């Protein structure tokens, strides 16, 4: 049984440290080290929220991600990542508004969980679903080619105003990333109809147990996604 929980990062530093360690290990195994979302300057940020996929006893982290709200203290990771290639990102993000836009970033899953969809479609649903609890208007992301299809399914649209029609060479010259945005988090007009329904189901059932089916088979999940947003 696997647990997926969401919380403000300042409320559980130990879980955040396990998440950071796992993220580093996965990226290093693929030879990727220069990723802005690897920075840990968010760990004391009251405007950042973590989504952790872990064992039922919370001792092992199998994956996760975070929603990092742009504030006066901390930019979104994609701002500095994209600025190297297109510095218009700073003005674009500023125009969206402080505390009004967040980035869904730092998404990863362990190799043992690969094939169950944890790092892609399930986490995408959860991230978009819980964003509605955070009083933000826009949700952005910077995704790899392998996750683009699922990101579009859960409601993201390509941010074509920046880069080469929304794409950038990142994090290495031989890799590309696509900038994405959801401009209507409430209604998700660009989401695949089935995924929109799945996201609304998560919004309406933030706690409980469900059985999910991925390419490798079924897995039982405990959802604990109600954020204590003090």
ABEGO torsion letter per residue (X at the ends): XBBBBBBBAAABAAAAAAAAAAAAAAAAAAGBABBAAABAAAAABAABBBBBBBBAAGABBAEEBBBBBBBAABBBAAAAAAAAABAAAAAAAAAAEBGABBBBBGBBBBAAABGAGAABAAAAAAAAAAAAAAGBABBBBBBBAAAAAAAAAAGBBBBAABEBGGBBBOABAABBBBBBBBABAAAGAABBAAAAAAAAAAAABABEBBBBBBAAEBBBBBBBABBBBX
